[in-house]
Every structure is written in C-alpha cells, then in structure tokens.
Amino acid sequence: MNKNRVIVAMSGGVDSSVAAALLHKQGYEVIGITMKTWGFMEVGGAPKHESGCCSLDAIFDAKNVANKFNIPHYTVDFTAAFEKTVIENFVDEYLHGRTPNPCVVCNRKIKWEELLLKADSLDAFFVATGHYAKIDYNQTTDRYCIINAKDGGKDQTYALWGLTQDSLRRTLFPLADFTKEEIRKLAAEYALKTANKPDSQEICFVADNNYERFLRERTPDLMKNISGGDLIYKGEKVGEHRGIPFYTIGQRRGLGVAVGKPVYVKNIDYDSNIIEIGDKVDLDEELLIAEDVNYVSVDNLNAGDIVTAKIRYSDRGSPAQIIRADDKNFSLKFISPKTAVTPGQSVVLYDSEGYLLAGGIIGKRK
C-alpha cells in the first residue's frame, strides 16, 4: 500500500481545506474525499439556503480547494452507513432517555472505518482530517497515542476516544501544532475560498438545532406512547412531561412547572416513564460508570489511578480516581462532586501530560 498517498476528508470547511493544502505542500499524493452522509430531504429542518456539511455548497467549496492544488476530489455516498450507525443510534438513545454524542459514533464508524475502506480501494495508506489533535507512537508500549492539540480552545480529542489502534496507525492530523488563528491565516495566504467560512456549531444532520422536531418527524407513531409521564419533585408529582426524549440531565428551561425556584432535570427513568427534577445541588454526583470502553494511549487502567475526566466536550476536566476497570467498563469517583453527569454522553480520561488514556459511554448513574 502506498504510504505517500493520503485520503483527506474534506468537509468544505477551513480546517479540512488547510489540512489538504499542508499535506500537498509536504509532498504527499493527496486525494480529497467529501463524504455525503445525509440530505435535507431525509432529515428535515432545511434552512432557506442549504449550507453546512453535506450541502451542495460544502461539496463545491471542497472541490474548489482541491482544484486549486490540482488534487483529485471525489464525493462519496455514505448515507446508508450513516443512517444505520449514526442516526439510528442517535434516535434510539434519546428514546431511551439518554443523551447521545453522534460525533463520537461518526468518527469511529464513518470518518475512519468507512473512509479506510475507501483508502484501501485507492491504494492509500493514510487518511487525514482537519481535527485539532495530535498522534504519537510509543515504542515502549507499542501503542499509538492521542494527545491534546496545541490549541486548547479548539482541541477535539474528546470526540476521538473511540478510534482503534489500527485506525490511528493510518491517521494523520496536519493541524496538531497550529492554532485556529494560524489556520485561518494560512488559508488566507493560500487564497482559499474557505478562509473565512464560519465553524459549524450544531449536530450536522439537525441543521436547525431542533432535536424535538427531528425526533417527532423520525418516529411519529412512537411519540404518541411516550408523552404524559409524571414529573416528580421531592417525591411528589408536580406535572406531566412531553416525552422523555425531549429532556436531558441538568436541563432547566422548558420544564413546564413552577415550584417557586429554579429546578433541573435530575433523573430520567425510561422504564417507568418518569422524569425527576430537583434543586441544583441534586445534580452533583461522585460516582460514574462507563460502558463500551476503548483504551487509546494505554491498554488498561488500574484501581487507584488518578486521571482527569471530561464528561462533555466543553468540560475542562476534573480529577477522579479509578475504582475498577476491565476491557469493557470502568468506574471512577470524582475527587469533588461533578454536576450533571449525563448517561449517553462520553467520559474521556487524560493523564497530566494531555494523553488520552481511554473513553467510554456514561452509563447508569449511582
């Protein structure tokens, strides 16, 4: 397989555009791939002018950059795989009272597993993306490691914890040692059309950011059976909810009840169709269990290990101690209580040097 040939996932944004440009200038034989994973006709919520990833604008922007450097560019249809592995998981998790992170699933199953299959067909050894993350190989442990990027504010390692060792072995992250500001400057220097293109903020296939609209349209019959459950505050019924998929741990707005002070979603019980609300202090948790664990920079964790745990993308991380760990699950205790630990979200563990140790899906709350 050709180790000088690299497939670059080009979303039509500034980051992937510069990633392709940098690799081209470094002498790699670059092939640009834009992944078509969904369409507005299928997911709804289309704005008046379609933009964002998978839109025609995004495809044309990626092709424009590729043409500038005489890079071959192809648009590949991954919609069937994306529907089965990402969208179906997203809907199922919400219907069961959990709050998913579809980017984690997409990264592992689509942006790497599917893209690597495409790389195989094109005799390309490497795949590359515009993620802000760094890869290192540890000869002592014989493992590929993920490390925080230079730009801490843009670091995207949190969403990459699911990548396997085989995927990392064939991955390049050209933006690892750049800040976002530096990338925009490079894009301007290269006169790229995407230089000033704004970053996407929402889940890509819910372009209007209206999860309730999306879920109702996807599962209209099921929605009739999951609304009208009890809202419980301090053991007493204070109202009825609209359906458990429309609530998440820590939510304050849109509860539809008044108890004389701010209250928050504390617990979502799918089996009994009950949502429990409480005061802000009731959101504090000490213990966490993670499922579907993937080890990255290490091949195991030990009871007593002190790590930094992030429970959401914007989380700065908190010190925690490992209680128990095996190849599928781990449990930990936060040194200080953590607010709004949310089942379905990812918990990602780092060491003091910024190495991503492992990650998993937050399971039942204790």
VOFITI-586431 format. One record per residue: residue number from 0; residue in one letter; x, z, y of N, C-alpha, C in turn. Coordinates in steps of 0.05 Angstrom, whole numbers, plus 5000, padded with zeros to 4 digits. Example, Ala and Ser with C-alpha at 12.3 -4.5 7.8 and 13.67 -1.06 7.14 Angstrom:
2
num;residuo;nu;nw;nv;cau;caw;cav;cu;cw;cv
0;A;5264;5156;4886;5246;5156;4910;5264;5156;4934
1;S;5257;5142;4955;5273;5143;4979;5258;5157;5001
END
This chain:
366
num;residuo;nu;nw;nv;cau;caw;cav;cu;cw;cv
0;M;5017;5000;4976;5000;5000;5000;5018;5000;5025
1;N;5009;4985;5045;5025;4981;5069;5025;5006;5087
2;K;5047;5020;5089;5049;5044;5106;5053;5038;5135
3;N;5055;5013;5142;5057;5006;5170;5030;4996;5181
4;R;5011;4995;5163;4984;4985;5171;4965;5009;5173
5;V;4951;5011;5195;4934;5034;5201;4906;5024;5211
6;I;4886;5036;5200;4859;5032;5210;4852;5053;5230
7;V;4844;5044;5254;4836;5063;5275;4806;5063;5278
8;A;4794;5086;5276;4765;5089;5281;4760;5087;5311
9;M;4749;5065;5320;4745;5061;5348;4715;5064;5355
10;S;4709;5085;5369;4681;5091;5376;4672;5078;5402
11;G;4691;5066;5416;4684;5055;5442;4689;5075;5465
12;G;4700;5099;5458;4707;5118;5478;4736;5116;5486
13;V;4744;5132;5506;4771;5130;5517;4791;5141;5497
14;D;4785;5162;5482;4804;5174;5464;4812;5155;5442
15;S;4793;5144;5428;4800;5126;5406;4812;5100;5416
16;S;4805;5092;5441;4818;5068;5453;4847;5073;5457
17;V;4854;5096;5469;4883;5102;5473;4897;5106;5447
18;A;4884;5118;5427;4896;5122;5401;4905;5096;5389
19;A;4888;5076;5391;4894;5049;5381;4917;5037;5397
20;A;4917;5040;5423;4938;5029;5441;4965;5042;5435
21;L;4965;5068;5432;4990;5082;5426;5003;5073;5400
22;L;4986;5071;5379;4996;5063;5353;5006;5034;5354
23;H;4992;5017;5368;5001;4989;5372;5028;4988;5385
24;K;5032;5004;5406;5057;5005;5420;5080;5017;5404
25;Q;5072;5034;5385;5093;5046;5367;5101;5027;5345
26;G;5089;5004;5343;5097;4984;5323;5080;4983;5298
27;Y;5058;4999;5297;5041;4997;5274;5024;4971;5275
28;E;5017;4962;5252;4998;4940;5249;4970;4952;5249
29;V;4957;4951;5272;4932;4965;5276;4908;4947;5271
30;I;4888;4959;5257;4863;4946;5253;4841;4964;5264
31;G;4826;4955;5282;4805;4971;5294;4779;4969;5278
32;I;4767;4992;5273;4742;4993;5258;4722;5009;5274
33;T;4699;4997;5281;4677;5012;5293;4656;5017;5271
34;M;4650;5042;5267;4631;5049;5245;4602;5049;5256
35;K;4586;5033;5245;4557;5033;5252;4544;5052;5232
36;T;4535;5075;5242;4524;5096;5224;4495;5101;5228
37;W;4483;5092;5250;4454;5096;5255;4446;5077;5277
38;G;4420;5075;5280;4409;5058;5301;4385;5072;5315
39;F;4381;5066;5340;4360;5079;5355;4332;5074;5343
40;M;4328;5051;5330;4302;5045;5318;4297;5065;5295
41;E;4318;5074;5282;4314;5092;5259;4313;5121;5267
42;V;4328;5129;5287;4329;5158;5294;4311;5165;5318
43;G;4302;5145;5334;4285;5150;5356;4300;5162;5380
44;G;4285;5169;5401;4297;5181;5424;4314;5163;5441
45;A;4309;5137;5439;4326;5118;5453;4322;5120;5483
46;P;4344;5122;5499;4341;5121;5528;4334;5093;5536
47;K;4329;5089;5563;4322;5062;5573;4345;5043;5568
48;H;4370;5053;5570;4393;5036;5566;4410;5050;5544
49;E;4412;5037;5521;4426;5049;5498;4456;5050;5504
50;S;4466;5074;5500;4494;5079;5503;4503;5099;5482
51;G;4528;5107;5483;4538;5126;5463;4548;5111;5439
52;C;4559;5127;5420;4570;5114;5396;4548;5100;5380
53;C;4555;5079;5367;4537;5062;5351;4519;5044;5368
54;S;4520;5046;5394;4504;5027;5411;4520;5001;5413
55;L;4506;4980;5423;4520;4955;5427;4541;4958;5449
56;D;4536;4975;5469;4556;4980;5490;4582;4991;5477
57;A;4579;5010;5459;4603;5022;5446;4618;5002;5430
58;I;4604;4986;5415;4617;4965;5398;4632;4945;5416
59;F;4619;4936;5438;4632;4917;5456;4656;4929;5470
60;D;4654;4955;5477;4677;4968;5490;4701;4970;5472
61;A;4695;4977;5446;4717;4978;5427;4730;4951;5422
62;K;4713;4931;5420;4723;4904;5416;4739;4894;5440
63;N;4731;4902;5464;4745;4894;5488;4773;4906;5488
64;V;4776;4931;5480;4802;4944;5478;4820;4930;5457
65;A;4807;4925;5434;4822;4912;5412;4832;4884;5421
66;N;4815;4869;5434;4823;4843;5443;4846;4844;5463
67;K;4847;4865;5479;4868;4867;5500;4895;4868;5487
68;F;4897;4881;5463;4922;4883;5449;4925;4865;5425
69;N;4906;4846;5423;4906;4827;5400;4905;4841;5374
70;I;4888;4862;5373;4884;4878;5349;4859;4868;5335
71;P;4860;4862;5309;4836;4855;5295;4815;4877;5297
72;H;4790;4870;5300;4769;4891;5303;4745;4882;5286
73;Y;4734;4902;5271;4711;4897;5255;4690;4920;5259
74;T;4665;4912;5258;4644;4932;5258;4634;4934;5229
75;V;4634;4959;5218;4627;4963;5190;4602;4980;5188
76;D;4584;4972;5171;4558;4985;5168;4560;5008;5148
77;F;4560;5033;5158;4560;5056;5142;4533;5071;5143
78;T;4512;5057;5151;4487;5071;5156;4475;5084;5131
79;A;4477;5071;5108;4466;5083;5084;4480;5109;5076
80;A;4507;5108;5077;4522;5133;5071;4517;5155;5091
81;F;4515;5147;5117;4510;5167;5138;4482;5180;5135
82;E;4462;5164;5128;4435;5174;5124;4435;5194;5101
83;K;4448;5187;5079;4448;5204;5055;4464;5230;5058
84;T;4487;5228;5071;4505;5251;5071;4503;5268;5097
85;V;4496;5255;5119;4496;5270;5144;4467;5276;5154
86;I;4451;5256;5157;4424;5261;5168;4407;5277;5149
87;E;4407;5270;5123;4391;5285;5104;4400;5314;5103
88;N;4426;5320;5104;4436;5347;5104;4427;5362;5130
89;F;4428;5348;5152;4420;5359;5178;4391;5368;5177
90;V;4373;5350;5168;4345;5357;5166;4340;5380;5147
91;D;4352;5378;5123;4347;5398;5103;4356;5426;5112
92;E;4379;5427;5125;4389;5453;5135;4370;5465;5155
93;Y;4360;5450;5174;4342;5460;5194;4315;5469;5181
94;L;4306;5453;5162;4281;5460;5148;4283;5486;5133
95;H;4307;5494;5125;4311;5519;5111;4321;5542;5129
96;G;4318;5538;5155;4324;5560;5173;4354;5563;5179
97;R;4370;5543;5174;4398;5544;5180;4404;5525;5203
98;T;4427;5529;5216;4434;5512;5239;4459;5496;5231
99;P;4457;5471;5224;4480;5455;5214;4498;5445;5235
100;N;4522;5437;5227;4541;5424;5244;4547;5397;5232
101;P;4531;5376;5239;4534;5350;5226;4561;5337;5230
102;C;4576;5344;5251;4602;5332;5256;4622;5339;5233
103;V;4619;5363;5222;4637;5372;5200;4632;5354;5176
104;V;4606;5350;5169;4599;5333;5146;4608;5304;5151
105;C;4603;5294;5175;4610;5267;5182;4640;5262;5180
106;N;4656;5281;5190;4685;5278;5190;4695;5275;5161
107;R;4686;5292;5144;4696;5291;5116;4685;5267;5101
108;K;4659;5264;5101;4646;5244;5084;4647;5216;5095
109;I;4645;5212;5121;4643;5186;5132;4670;5177;5145
110;K;4679;5192;5165;4703;5184;5180;4728;5185;5164
111;W;4727;5199;5141;4751;5198;5124;4745;5186;5097
112;E;4728;5197;5081;4724;5186;5054;4715;5157;5054
113;E;4695;5150;5071;4687;5122;5072;4707;5105;5085
114;L;4720;5115;5106;4740;5099;5120;4765;5094;5103
115;L;4772;5114;5087;4795;5110;5069;4789;5089;5048
116;L;4765;5087;5039;4757;5066;5020;4760;5039;5034
117;K;4753;5037;5059;4756;5012;5074;4786;5006;5078
118;A;4802;5027;5083;4830;5023;5086;4843;5012;5060
119;D;4834;5023;5037;4843;5013;5012;4838;4983;5009
120;S;4815;4974;5017;4807;4946;5014;4824;4928;5033
121;L;4835;4940;5054;4851;4925;5073;4881;4930;5070
122;D;4888;4943;5048;4917;4949;5042;4930;4965;5065
123;A;4914;4983;5076;4925;5000;5098;4928;5029;5087
124;F;4951;5040;5090;4956;5067;5080;4943;5088;5098
125;F;4945;5085;5125;4936;5105;5144;4909;5099;5156
126;V;4895;5121;5163;4873;5120;5181;4880;5137;5205
127;A;4869;5131;5228;4874;5146;5252;4849;5148;5269
128;T;4847;5170;5284;4824;5175;5301;4834;5186;5328
129;G;4816;5188;5347;4823;5199;5373;4818;5229;5375
130;H;4819;5243;5353;4815;5272;5354;4839;5286;5366
131;Y;4834;5308;5380;4855;5324;5391;4862;5345;5370
132;A;4882;5339;5354;4891;5357;5332;4918;5347;5324
133;K;4932;5364;5309;4959;5358;5300;4962;5362;5270
134;I;4977;5345;5257;4983;5347;5229;5012;5352;5224
135;D;5018;5370;5206;5046;5375;5199;5048;5378;5168
136;Y;5071;5371;5157;5075;5374;5128;5094;5397;5123
137;N;5085;5416;5107;5102;5439;5100;5115;5434;5073
138;Q;5141;5429;5073;5155;5423;5048;5155;5446;5029
139;T;5156;5470;5039;5157;5494;5022;5132;5497;5006
140;T;5109;5493;5019;5083;5497;5005;5072;5470;4994
141;D;5085;5448;5002;5076;5422;4994;5047;5417;5003
142;R;5041;5425;5028;5014;5421;5038;5015;5409;5066
143;Y;4995;5392;5071;4992;5381;5098;4975;5401;5114
144;C;4984;5407;5138;4972;5428;5155;4958;5416;5179
145;I;4937;5428;5188;4924;5421;5213;4931;5443;5233
146;I;4940;5435;5257;4949;5454;5278;4934;5448;5304
147;N;4929;5468;5320;4917;5464;5346;4932;5443;5362
148;A;4917;5427;5376;4928;5406;5393;4940;5418;5419
149;K;4956;5403;5433;4968;5412;5458;4947;5420;5478
150;D;4925;5405;5480;4904;5411;5499;4884;5430;5487
151;G;4887;5456;5492;4870;5476;5480;4841;5472;5488
152;G;4836;5462;5512;4808;5458;5520;4794;5436;5506
153;K;4809;5417;5495;4798;5394;5480;4803;5395;5450
154;D;4816;5416;5441;4824;5418;5413;4799;5415;5395
155;Q;4801;5397;5375;4779;5391;5358;4783;5399;5329
156;T;4803;5416;5324;4809;5424;5297;4785;5438;5283
157;Y;4769;5452;5299;4746;5467;5287;4729;5449;5270
158;A;4725;5424;5278;4707;5406;5263;4722;5391;5240
159;L;4748;5397;5236;4764;5382;5217;4771;5398;5192
160;W;4759;5423;5190;4767;5440;5168;4760;5430;5140
161;G;4742;5411;5138;4734;5400;5112;4752;5379;5101
162;L;4772;5370;5116;4790;5348;5106;4807;5357;5083
163;T;4808;5340;5063;4824;5347;5039;4854;5340;5043
164;Q;4870;5350;5025;4898;5344;5027;4904;5314;5024
165;D;4889;5300;5007;4893;5272;5004;4886;5257;5030
166;S;4865;5266;5043;4857;5253;5068;4878;5258;5090
167;L;4888;5283;5092;4908;5290;5112;4934;5275;5107
168;R;4941;5270;5082;4966;5255;5075;4966;5227;5087
169;R;4942;5217;5091;4939;5189;5101;4928;5187;5129
170;T;4931;5209;5145;4919;5211;5171;4939;5212;5193
171;L;4934;5198;5215;4950;5200;5240;4932;5209;5263
172;F;4942;5228;5279;4928;5237;5303;4946;5231;5327
173;P;4944;5208;5338;4962;5200;5360;4960;5217;5385
174;L;4937;5231;5389;4933;5246;5414;4942;5275;5412
175;A;4955;5282;5391;4961;5311;5386;4976;5324;5409
176;D;4995;5309;5421;5013;5321;5441;5005;5313;5469
177;F;4980;5304;5474;4971;5296;5500;4948;5314;5509
178;T;4945;5317;5535;4922;5329;5546;4901;5307;5552
179;K;4877;5315;5556;4856;5296;5563;4863;5281;5589
180;E;4873;5296;5608;4881;5283;5634;4902;5262;5629
181;E;4922;5268;5612;4943;5249;5607;4932;5224;5593
182;I;4912;5228;5575;4900;5205;5561;4885;5187;5581
183;R;4871;5199;5599;4857;5183;5619;4876;5167;5637
184;K;4899;5180;5643;4919;5166;5659;4931;5143;5644
185;L;4936;5147;5618;4946;5125;5601;4926;5102;5600
186;A;4901;5109;5596;4880;5089;5595;4880;5072;5621
187;A;4883;5086;5643;4884;5071;5669;4908;5054;5671
188;E;4931;5064;5662;4956;5048;5662;4953;5023;5645
189;Y;4940;5026;5622;4936;5003;5604;4913;4986;5613
190;A;4899;4994;5635;4877;4979;5646;4855;4975;5625
191;L;4848;4997;5611;4828;4997;5591;4800;5000;5603
192;K;4781;4985;5594;4754;4986;5604;4742;5014;5601
193;T;4752;5029;5581;4740;5055;5574;4754;5078;5590
194;A;4772;5072;5608;4788;5093;5621;4771;5115;5633
195;N;4749;5109;5646;4733;5129;5660;4706;5134;5646
196;K;4704;5126;5621;4680;5130;5606;4676;5159;5601
197;P;4652;5171;5607;4648;5199;5602;4647;5206;5573
198;D;4654;5231;5566;4653;5240;5539;4624;5245;5530
199;S;4619;5240;5504;4593;5245;5493;4590;5275;5489
200;Q;4566;5286;5496;4562;5315;5494;4542;5323;5472
201;E;4526;5305;5463;4504;5312;5444;4511;5302;5416
202;I;4495;5312;5396;4497;5301;5369;4491;5271;5371
203;C;4508;5255;5359;4506;5226;5364;4479;5214;5357
204;F;4467;5222;5335;4442;5209;5326;4417;5223;5338
205;V;4421;5243;5355;4399;5255;5370;4406;5251;5399
206;A;4406;5226;5408;4417;5219;5434;4402;5233;5458
207;D;4376;5239;5454;4362;5253;5475;4365;5283;5474
208;N;4380;5293;5454;4386;5321;5450;4360;5337;5444
209;N;4340;5323;5434;4314;5337;5428;4312;5339;5398
210;Y;4322;5361;5387;4322;5365;5358;4293;5367;5347
211;E;4276;5380;5363;4248;5384;5354;4234;5357;5351
212;R;4238;5339;5370;4226;5312;5368;4237;5298;5344
213;F;4263;5299;5339;4276;5286;5317;4265;5296;5290
214;L;4263;5323;5287;4254;5334;5262;4225;5328;5257
215;R;4208;5329;5277;4180;5323;5274;4176;5294;5266
216;E;4191;5276;5277;4188;5248;5270;4198;5242;5242
217;R;4219;5257;5234;4230;5252;5207;4213;5263;5185
218;T;4200;5286;5189;4185;5300;5168;4158;5308;5178
219;P;4141;5290;5186;4115;5297;5198;4097;5313;5179
220;D;4096;5306;5154;4078;5319;5135;4087;5348;5129
221;L;4114;5351;5126;4124;5377;5120;4121;5396;5144
222;M;4122;5387;5168;4120;5404;5191;4093;5418;5192
223;K;4072;5406;5180;4046;5419;5181;4046;5445;5165
224;N;4065;5448;5146;4064;5471;5128;4083;5493;5136
225;I;4099;5490;5158;4119;5510;5164;4115;5523;5191
226;S;4093;5517;5204;4088;5530;5230;4069;5553;5226
227;G;4066;5569;5247;4046;5591;5246;4055;5616;5232
228;G;4081;5618;5226;4091;5643;5213;4093;5665;5234
229;D;4099;5689;5224;4100;5712;5242;4126;5714;5258
230;L;4123;5723;5283;4146;5731;5299;4145;5762;5299
231;I;4167;5774;5289;4168;5803;5286;4188;5815;5305
232;Y;4179;5837;5319;4198;5852;5336;4195;5881;5329
233;K;4218;5893;5320;4219;5921;5312;4197;5928;5292
234;G;4193;5910;5272;4175;5915;5251;4146;5908;5257
235;E;4139;5900;5281;4112;5893;5288;4109;5864;5295
236;K;4086;5852;5287;4081;5824;5294;4074;5822;5324
237;V;4088;5804;5338;4083;5801;5367;4074;5773;5373
238;G;4072;5756;5353;4064;5728;5358;4069;5711;5334
239;E;4065;5685;5338;4070;5665;5316;4090;5644;5326
240;H;4106;5635;5307;4126;5615;5315;4116;5586;5310
241;R;4130;5566;5321;4123;5538;5319;4133;5525;5293
242;G;4150;5539;5279;4162;5528;5255;4192;5535;5255
243;I;4202;5546;5233;4229;5557;5232;4251;5536;5239
244;P;4247;5510;5235;4268;5492;5243;4274;5491;5273
245;F;4255;5502;5289;4258;5500;5318;4270;5524;5331
246;Y;4283;5541;5314;4295;5566;5324;4323;5568;5312
247;T;4340;5582;5327;4367;5587;5317;4375;5616;5325
248;I;4394;5627;5310;4403;5654;5316;4414;5656;5344
249;G;4405;5676;5359;4415;5680;5386;4398;5667;5407
250;Q;4378;5651;5399;4361;5637;5418;4344;5657;5434
251;R;4343;5652;5461;4327;5669;5479;4303;5655;5491
252;R;4307;5630;5499;4286;5615;5512;4267;5602;5492
253;G;4243;5598;5500;4223;5584;5484;4211;5600;5461
254;L;4213;5626;5462;4202;5642;5440;4172;5646;5442
255;G;4161;5643;5466;4132;5644;5469;4120;5672;5467
256;V;4136;5693;5470;4126;5720;5470;4138;5735;5494
257;A;4124;5756;5502;4134;5773;5523;4133;5803;5514
258;V;4156;5816;5514;4157;5844;5507;4168;5861;5529
259;G;4169;5850;5553;4178;5865;5576;4208;5864;5581
260;K;4223;5850;5565;4252;5848;5568;4262;5824;5552
261;P;4286;5814;5558;4296;5791;5542;4299;5799;5513
262;V;4290;5781;5496;4294;5784;5467;4306;5759;5455
263;Y;4317;5761;5431;4332;5739;5419;4324;5736;5390
264;V;4328;5712;5379;4324;5708;5351;4346;5723;5335
265;K;4338;5741;5318;4357;5758;5304;4360;5748;5275
266;N;4338;5739;5263;4339;5731;5234;4317;5711;5229
267;I;4323;5691;5212;4304;5671;5204;4301;5673;5173
268;D;4277;5680;5164;4272;5683;5135;4256;5660;5126
269;Y;4269;5641;5113;4255;5617;5104;4235;5623;5082
270;D;4242;5641;5063;4224;5646;5041;4197;5658;5049
271;S;4198;5675;5069;4173;5688;5079;4162;5675;5104
272;N;4176;5654;5114;4167;5640;5139;4164;5660;5162
273;I;4183;5678;5164;4182;5699;5186;4207;5696;5203
274;I;4204;5698;5229;4226;5699;5247;4226;5727;5260
275;E;4249;5740;5258;4252;5767;5270;4267;5764;5296
276;I;4257;5777;5317;4270;5777;5343;4279;5805;5349
277;G;4298;5808;5367;4309;5834;5373;4323;5835;5400
278;D;4334;5858;5407;4349;5860;5431;4377;5848;5427
279;K;4391;5844;5449;4417;5830;5447;4436;5845;5429
280;V;4436;5872;5430;4454;5887;5413;4448;5883;5383
281;D;4424;5874;5377;4417;5869;5349;4430;5844;5338
282;L;4442;5828;5355;4455;5804;5346;4484;5809;5336
283;D;4494;5833;5341;4521;5839;5333;4524;5842;5303
284;E;4544;5829;5292;4550;5830;5263;4579;5837;5259
285;E;4584;5851;5237;4612;5857;5229;4621;5841;5205
286;L;4603;5835;5187;4610;5822;5162;4600;5793;5162
287;L;4614;5776;5148;4607;5747;5146;4616;5738;5118
288;I;4599;5721;5106;4605;5708;5081;4606;5678;5086
289;A;4626;5665;5076;4629;5636;5079;4626;5623;5051
290;E;4613;5600;5050;4609;5585;5026;4622;5557;5029
291;D;4624;5543;5006;4635;5516;5006;4662;5514;5021
292;V;4679;5532;5014;4705;5536;5028;4724;5513;5022
293;N;4739;5505;5042;4761;5486;5038;4787;5499;5050
294;Y;4808;5500;5034;4834;5510;5044;4850;5487;5054
295;V;4863;5491;5077;4877;5470;5090;4907;5476;5091
296;S;4916;5493;5109;4945;5498;5112;4956;5517;5091
297;V;4938;5531;5077;4946;5548;5055;4928;5542;5031
298;D;4936;5551;5007;4919;5546;4984;4903;5570;4975
299;N;4905;5592;4990;4889;5615;4984;4890;5635;5007
300;L;4872;5654;5007;4872;5677;5025;4873;5703;5008
301;N;4883;5724;5019;4885;5749;5005;4870;5771;5020
302;A;4858;5789;5005;4845;5812;5017;4865;5827;5035
303;G;4856;5834;5058;4874;5848;5077;4886;5830;5098
304;D;4886;5803;5093;4898;5784;5113;4883;5786;5139
305;I;4898;5786;5161;4886;5786;5188;4887;5757;5198
306;V;4864;5747;5206;4861;5719;5216;4846;5719;5242
307;T;4846;5696;5255;4829;5691;5278;4806;5673;5268
308;A;4781;5683;5272;4758;5668;5262;4741;5657;5285
309;K;4735;5631;5283;4717;5618;5302;4691;5612;5288
310;I;4668;5619;5300;4643;5614;5288;4626;5592;5301
311;R;4637;5580;5321;4625;5557;5334;4647;5542;5349
312;Y;4641;5517;5357;4662;5500;5369;4672;5513;5395
313;S;4655;5524;5411;4663;5536;5437;4674;5564;5435
314;D;4674;5575;5411;4684;5602;5407;4714;5603;5411
315;R;4723;5623;5426;4752;5627;5430;4766;5640;5406
316;G;4750;5650;5387;4761;5662;5363;4764;5692;5366
317;S;4760;5706;5344;4762;5735;5343;4777;5745;5319
318;P;4793;5766;5321;4808;5776;5298;4789;5787;5277
319;A;4796;5782;5252;4780;5790;5229;4798;5796;5206
320;Q;4788;5811;5187;4804;5818;5163;4789;5807;5138
321;I;4804;5793;5121;4793;5782;5097;4787;5805;5078
322;I;4762;5805;5067;4754;5825;5048;4758;5815;5020
323;R;4749;5790;5015;4752;5778;4989;4753;5748;4992
324;A;4767;5734;4974;4769;5705;4976;4774;5693;4949
325;D;4761;5670;4943;4768;5654;4919;4766;5625;4927
326;D;4765;5607;4908;4767;5579;4915;4741;5567;4926
327;K;4719;5583;4926;4693;5573;4936;4682;5589;4959
328;N;4689;5614;4961;4677;5632;4981;4698;5651;4992
329;F;4692;5661;5016;4707;5684;5025;4689;5701;5042
330;S;4696;5726;5045;4682;5745;5062;4702;5758;5081
331;L;4693;5765;5104;4711;5778;5123;4696;5798;5140
332;K;4711;5815;5154;4700;5835;5172;4713;5832;5199
333;F;4697;5828;5220;4708;5826;5246;4718;5853;5256
334;I;4741;5852;5269;4752;5877;5280;4733;5890;5300
335;S;4721;5873;5317;4699;5882;5335;4675;5865;5328
336;P;4651;5876;5330;4626;5862;5323;4625;5835;5338
337;K;4615;5815;5323;4612;5788;5333;4583;5782;5338
338;T;4577;5768;5360;4549;5762;5368;4540;5735;5357
339;A;4515;5735;5346;4501;5711;5338;4516;5696;5316
340;V;4522;5709;5294;4534;5695;5271;4511;5679;5258
341;T;4515;5653;5257;4492;5635;5251;4496;5620;5224
342;P;4479;5626;5204;4481;5612;5179;4478;5582;5183
343;G;4495;5567;5168;4495;5538;5170;4517;5527;5188
344;Q;4525;5544;5207;4548;5536;5224;4574;5540;5208
345;S;4596;5530;5219;4622;5533;5206;4637;5558;5216
346;V;4651;5571;5198;4671;5591;5206;4698;5580;5199
347;V;4716;5579;5218;4742;5567;5214;4763;5588;5220
348;L;4783;5591;5203;4803;5611;5205;4830;5600;5213
349;Y;4844;5614;5231;4870;5606;5241;4889;5629;5238
350;D;4916;5622;5238;4935;5644;5240;4945;5646;5269
351;S;4964;5663;5273;4973;5669;5301;4987;5645;5314
352;E;4996;5626;5298;5010;5603;5309;4992;5578;5312
353;G;4966;5581;5307;4948;5559;5311;4944;5541;5287
354;Y;4954;5550;5263;4950;5535;5239;4921;5540;5228
355;L;4907;5519;5222;4881;5521;5210;4884;5528;5180
356;L;4877;5552;5173;4881;5562;5146;4859;5552;5127
357;A;4834;5556;5135;4812;5549;5118;4786;5549;5134
358;G;4766;5538;5122;4739;5538;5135;4718;5538;5114
359;G;4693;5544;5123;4671;5544;5105;4645;5545;5121
360;I;4623;5545;5106;4596;5546;5119;4587;5575;5118
361;I;4578;5584;5141;4568;5612;5143;4543;5615;5126
362;G;4543;5634;5108;4521;5638;5090;4503;5661;5100
363;K;4491;5674;5081;4471;5695;5087;4485;5717;5103
364;R;4470;5729;5121;4481;5750;5139;4478;5776;5125
365;K;4498;5793;5129;4499;5820;5117;4497;5841;5138
END
